[in-house]
Amino acid sequence: MFSKLDSVESRYEEVNMSLQRPDIASDQKRYRALMKELSELEKIVVLYRDFKKKTASLKDSKDLFISESDNEMRELLREEIKQLEEQLPELEQQIKIALIPKDPNDDKNILLEIRAGAGGDEASLFADELFRGYAHYASSQGWKAELVSYTEGNVGGAKEVIAMISGEAVYSKMKYESGVHRVQRVPKTEAAGRIHTSTVTVAVIPEVEATDVKINMNDIKIDVMRASGAGGQSVNRTESAVRLHHIPTGILVHCQEGKSQLANKERAFQILAAKLQALEDEKRLKEASDVRLDQIGTGDRSERIRTYNFPQTRITDHRIGLTIHQLDAVMSGSFENLIDPLIAHFQAEALKKQSTNSY
C-alpha cells in the first residue's frame, strides 16, 4: 500500500508543478483536467501525510518514554502514545477507502426517473411520495432538484416523474436507489383493511453532455405539444412540451417543465444522451467479468432492492439485510438512514477485494 501512496504523492507534486507552466495555464481543457486530477490526488495525499506525521510522532514519543525518568512526563507521553495508537488504524482505514478505484460517474449530476409499477393507483401514489422524499433529501444535501416531466395518475400521485438532480457528488449517493421499491400498506379505498403490495421502479442515470454522445438526427422523431398534468406550478400551457422518439432504441423522452419549447428541447436531448450512454454502459457491463458485475449489481433497475412496510413503519433493504423502523423519517427526506449504511457496506466489500491484491 505504501509504495502506491508514494507514487500518488509523487504524481501530486508532478501535477502541481505542471499547473504552474504557462502552456498548461493557456490550455483550458488540459488545465481543468489537471485541476480535477489534483483535487482527487490531494484527498489521498493529505491523509497519507497526516499518517506519516503521526507515525513519526509515535516513534519519537516511544523513544522519549524509554529515556524519560520523570514520572509526570512519562504519564504525559503514555497518554500521547495511547492517542496516536488509537488514531493511526482509523487513519489507515480512511487511506484504504480513498485508494478504492473511483466510479467515474460519482461526481456527476443525475437524471432520476420514478415509474409506478404493479399495484395501479397505489403505485402511483407511492411514486409521488417517493419523489417528494428524494426532493427533501436533495435539499438537505444542498442539491438542486428540477422537475422535467410529471405524468399524473388516475386518482392523484404520479404514473411517472422525471427530474434532474444537481450538486456535489450526487451520483455517488443516489446510485444505490436504482431498482424496484416495494410498498406494503392498506389503501385508503380498502374497506376490509387488507394490506396491498405495490411496486415502483427507480432509475438513476448519470448526466452526460449532449455533445458527448453522437446522435443521428435522422433517428429522431420530434413532436411538440401542449404541456399537461399537474407538474410544476409554472408549466407553460402553450405548445412548449417536447417529445423525442429515438427510433433505433425505442426510447421516448418527454419534457414539459421548461419555460419555452427551446428549453424543453435542449433538456430533452440532454436526457436522451444520458439514456443512450446508460444503454452503452449497460452493454459494456454485461461483457465484463463476474467480479465487476457483482460490484455494479446494485444498479439493476429490475432488482427488488427495498420494501416499505407502512403498518409496521419498517423499511428493509434486501441487498444488505438492513431493517430500520424509521419509515416516516425516511419518507420525509432522511434517506441517509438507508444510503449511508449502503455506502459503508459496499466500501467494505471493495476493501475485501482490494486486500487480495498488492498495492
C-alpha positions in Angstrom: 0.0 0.0 0.0 2.8 2.4 0.9 4.6 2.1 -2.4 1.4 3.1 -4.1 0.9 6.0 -1.7 4.5 7.2 -2.5 3.6 7.1 -6.2 0.4 9.0 -5.6 2.3 11.7 -3.7 4.9 11.9 -6.5 2.2 12.3 -9.1 0.5 15.0 -6.9 3.8 17.0 -6.9 4.2 16.5 -10.6 0.7 17.7 -11.4 1.2 20.7 -9.1 4.3 21.7 -11.0 2.6 21.2 -14.4 -0.2 23.6 -13.4 2.3 26.4 -13.0 3.5 26.1 -16.6 2.3 28.8 -19.0 1.5 26.4 -21.8 -0.8 24.4 -19.4 -2.4 27.6 -18.0 -3.3 28.7 -21.5 -4.9 25.4 -22.4 -8.2 25.4 -20.6 -9.1 21.8 -21.3 -5.8 20.4 -20.1 -5.8 22.9 -17.1 -9.3 21.7 -16.0 -8.3 18.1 -16.4 -5.2 18.5 -14.3 -7.1 20.6 -11.6 -9.6 17.8 -11.3 -6.8 15.2 -11.0 -5.0 17.3 -8.4 -8.2 17.6 -6.4 -8.6 13.8 -6.3 -5.0 13.1 -5.5 -5.0 15.7 -2.8 -7.6 13.8 -0.8 -5.3 10.8 -0.6 -2.1 12.9 -0.1 -3.5 14.8 2.8 -4.4 11.6 4.6 -1.0 10.0 3.8 1.0 12.9 5.0 -1.1 13.0 8.2 -0.4 9.3 8.7 3.3 9.7 8.2 3.4 12.7 10.6 1.5 10.7 13.3 3.7 7.6 12.7 6.8 9.7 13.2 5.3 11.3 16.3 4.5 7.9 17.7 8.1 6.7 17.3 9.5 9.8 18.9 7.1 9.6 21.8 8.0 5.9 22.4 11.8 6.7 22.3 11.3 9.6 24.7 9.2 7.4 27.0 12.1 4.9 27.3 14.7 7.5 28.1 12.5 9.7 30.3 12.9 9.3 34.1 10.4 12.0 35.3 7.1 10.3 36.2 4.9 13.2 35.3 6.5 13.4 31.8 6.2 9.6 31.4 2.5 9.9 32.1 2.0 12.6 29.5 4.0 10.6 26.9 1.9 7.5 27.8 -1.3 9.3 27.1 0.1 10.7 23.8 1.2 7.3 22.7 -2.3 5.9 23.5 -4.0 8.6 21.5 -1.7 8.1 18.5 -2.1 4.3 18.6 -5.9 4.8 18.5 -5.8 7.3 15.6 -3.4 5.5 13.3 -5.6 2.4 12.5 -8.6 4.7 11.8 -6.4 6.9 9.5 -5.1 3.8 7.7 -8.6 2.7 7.1 -9.5 6.1 5.6 -6.5 5.8 3.3 -7.5 2.4 2.1 -11.0 3.7 1.3 -9.5 6.7 -0.5 -7.5 4.2 -2.6 -10.5 2.3 -3.8 -10.8 2.8 -7.6 -13.4 5.5 -8.0 -16.6 5.2 -10.1 -16.0 7.7 -12.9 -19.6 8.8 -12.6 -19.6 9.6 -8.9 -19.2 13.3 -9.3 -21.9 13.6 -11.9 -25.4 15.0 -11.6 -28.2 12.6 -12.3 -31.4 12.0 -14.2 -33.9 10.5 -11.7 -36.9 8.5 -13.1 -39.6 7.1 -10.9 -42.4 5.0 -12.5 -45.4 3.4 -11.0 -45.3 -0.4 -11.4 -47.6 -3.1 -10.2 -50.4 -2.0 -7.9 -52.3 0.5 -10.0 -53.4 3.7 -8.1 -51.4 2.7 -5.0 -48.2 2.5 -7.0 -48.9 6.0 -8.5 -49.5 7.5 -5.0 -46.3 5.9 -3.7 -44.3 7.1 -6.8 -45.3 10.7 -5.9 -44.4 10.2 -2.2 -41.1 8.7 -3.0 -40.2 11.5 -5.3 -41.1 14.1 -2.7 -38.9 12.2 -0.2 -36.0 12.3 -2.6 -36.6 16.0 -3.2 -36.4 16.7 0.5 -33.2 14.6 0.8 -31.7 16.5 -2.1 -32.4 19.8 -0.4 -30.8 18.5 2.9 -27.7 17.7 0.9 -27.6 21.2 -0.7 -28.5 19.8 -4.1 -30.9 21.2 -6.6 -33.9 19.1 -7.9 -35.6 20.3 -11.1 -38.8 18.6 -12.3 -38.5 17.7 -16.0 -41.8 15.8 -16.6 -44.7 14.7 -14.4 -47.4 12.3 -15.6 -50.4 12.3 -13.2 -52.1 9.1 -12.0 -55.8 8.3 -12.2 -56.5 9.3 -8.6 -53.6 11.6 -8.0 -50.0 10.6 -7.5 -47.7 10.0 -10.5 -47.5 7.4 -13.2 -44.1 8.8 -14.0 -41.8 11.5 -12.5 -38.6 12.6 -14.2 -36.2 15.1 -12.5 -32.7 16.3 -12.8 -30.7 16.5 -9.5 -27.5 18.5 -9.5 -24.9 19.2 -6.8 -21.8 17.8 -5.3 -21.2 14.1 -5.8 -25.0 13.4 -6.4 -24.5 10.1 -8.3 -22.1 8.7 -5.6 -25.0 8.6 -3.2 -28.1 8.3 -5.3 -26.8 5.4 -7.5 -27.9 2.9 -4.8 -31.5 3.9 -5.3 -31.9 2.2 -8.7 -34.2 -0.8 -8.7 -37.7 -1.9 -7.6 -39.1 -0.4 -4.5 -41.9 -2.4 -2.9 -44.6 -0.8 -0.7 -46.9 -2.7 1.6 -49.9 -0.8 3.1 -53.7 -0.6 3.4 -55.1 1.7 0.7 -57.5 4.4 1.8 -60.1 2.8 -0.5 -59.7 -0.6 1.1 -62.8 -1.1 3.3 -61.7 -4.5 4.6 -58.3 -3.2 5.8 -56.3 -5.6 3.8 -52.6 -4.9 3.1 -51.8 -4.4 -0.6 -48.4 -4.7 -2.2 -47.4 -2.3 -5.0 -44.1 -1.5 -6.7 -42.3 1.5 -8.0 -39.3 1.4 -10.3 -36.5 3.9 -9.8 -33.7 4.6 -12.4 -30.7 6.8 -11.5 -28.8 7.8 -14.7 -25.6 9.8 -14.6 -25.8 13.1 -16.5 -23.8 13.5 -19.7 -23.2 16.4 -22.0 -25.4 16.0 -25.1 -22.4 16.8 -27.2 -20.5 13.8 -25.7 -22.9 11.3 -27.3 -23.3 11.0 -31.0 -26.9 11.2 -32.0 -28.0 10.8 -35.6 -30.8 13.3 -36.2 -32.3 11.0 -38.8 -33.0 8.6 -36.0 -35.1 11.1 -34.1 -38.8 12.0 -34.4 -39.6 15.3 -32.7 -43.1 16.2 -31.6 -44.3 19.4 -29.9 -47.5 19.6 -27.9 -49.3 21.4 -25.1 -48.0 20.7 -21.6 -50.4 18.8 -19.4 -50.8 17.2 -16.0 -50.2 18.6 -12.5 -46.5 19.1 -12.9 -44.9 22.2 -11.6 -46.7 25.5 -10.9 -45.1 27.2 -13.9 -46.0 24.6 -16.6 -46.4 26.5 -19.9 -49.8 25.8 -21.4 -48.7 26.8 -24.9 -47.3 24.2 -27.3 -44.0 24.1 -25.4 -43.8 20.4 -24.4 -41.3 18.4 -26.5 -41.3 14.6 -27.1 -38.3 12.8 -28.7 -38.6 9.3 -30.1 -35.3 7.6 -30.7 -36.4 5.1 -33.3 -33.5 2.6 -33.2 -33.8 2.0 -29.4 -37.5 3.0 -28.9 -36.5 5.5 -26.2 -39.2 8.2 -25.6 -38.3 11.4 -23.8 -41.0 13.9 -22.8 -40.1 17.3 -21.4 -42.6 19.9 -20.4 -41.5 21.8 -17.3 -39.2 24.3 -19.1 -40.3 27.9 -19.7 -40.1 27.5 -23.5 -40.1 25.0 -26.3 -36.4 25.6 -26.9 -35.6 25.0 -23.2 -37.6 21.8 -23.2 -35.9 20.6 -26.5 -32.4 21.2 -25.1 -33.3 19.3 -21.9 -34.9 16.5 -23.8 -31.8 16.0 -25.9 -29.7 16.1 -22.7 -31.9 13.3 -21.2 -31.8 11.3 -24.4 -28.0 11.5 -24.5 -27.9 10.3 -20.9 -30.2 7.3 -21.6 -28.2 6.3 -24.7 -25.0 6.5 -22.7 -26.6 4.4 -20.0 -27.5 1.8 -22.6 -24.0 1.7 -23.9 -22.6 1.4 -20.4 -25.0 -1.4 -19.6 -23.9 -3.3 -22.7 -20.3 -3.0 -21.7 -21.0 -4.1 -18.2 -22.7 -7.3 -19.4 -19.5 -8.1 -21.2 -17.5 -7.5 -18.0 -16.2 -10.2 -15.6 -18.5 -11.7 -12.9 -16.5 -9.8 -10.2 -17.2 -6.5 -11.9 -20.9 -7.4 -12.3 -21.0 -8.1 -8.6 -19.7 -4.6 -7.9 -22.3 -2.9 -10.0 -25.2 -5.2 -9.3 -26.9 -2.6 -7.2 -27.7 -0.5 -10.3 -30.0 -3.0 -11.9 -33.4 -1.3 -12.1 -35.2 -4.7 -12.3 -33.8 -5.8 -9.0 -36.1 -5.6 -5.9 -33.9 -3.6 -3.6 -36.2 -2.4 -0.8 -39.6 -2.9 0.9 -41.5 -0.1 2.7 -44.0 -1.7 5.2 -46.3 1.1 6.4 -48.3 -0.9 9.1 -45.0 -1.8 10.8 -43.3 1.5 10.0 -40.5 -0.7 8.7 -38.1 -0.4 5.8 -35.9 -3.3 4.7 -33.1 -3.1 2.2 -32.7 -6.6 0.8 -29.2 -6.1 -0.6 -27.5 -5.8 2.8 -30.2 -7.2 5.1 -30.8 -3.8 6.7 -34.0 -3.2 8.6 -34.9 0.2 10.2 -38.1 1.4 11.9 -37.9 5.0 10.7 -40.3 5.0 7.7 -41.8 8.4 8.5 -38.4 10.0 8.8 -37.1 8.4 5.5 -40.2 9.4 3.6 -39.7 13.0 4.9 -36.3 13.0 3.3 -33.9 11.3 5.8 -32.6 8.8 3.2 -29.2 9.0 4.7 -30.5 6.4 7.2 -30.5 4.0 4.3 -27.9 5.4 1.9 -25.0 5.8 4.4 -25.1 2.1 5.5 -25.2 1.1 1.9 -22.1 3.2 1.1 -20.3 1.7 4.2 -21.3 -1.8 3.1 -20.1 -1.5 -0.5 -16.9 0.2 0.6 -16.2 -2.7 2.9 -16.8 -5.2 0.1 -14.5 -3.2 -2.2 -11.8 -3.3 0.6 -12.1 -7.0 0.8 -11.5 -7.4 -2.9 -8.7 -4.8 -2.7 -7.0 -6.6 0.2 -6.4 -9.7 -2.0 -4.2 -7.5 -4.4 -0.9 -5.9 -3.6 -0.7 -2.2 -3.9 
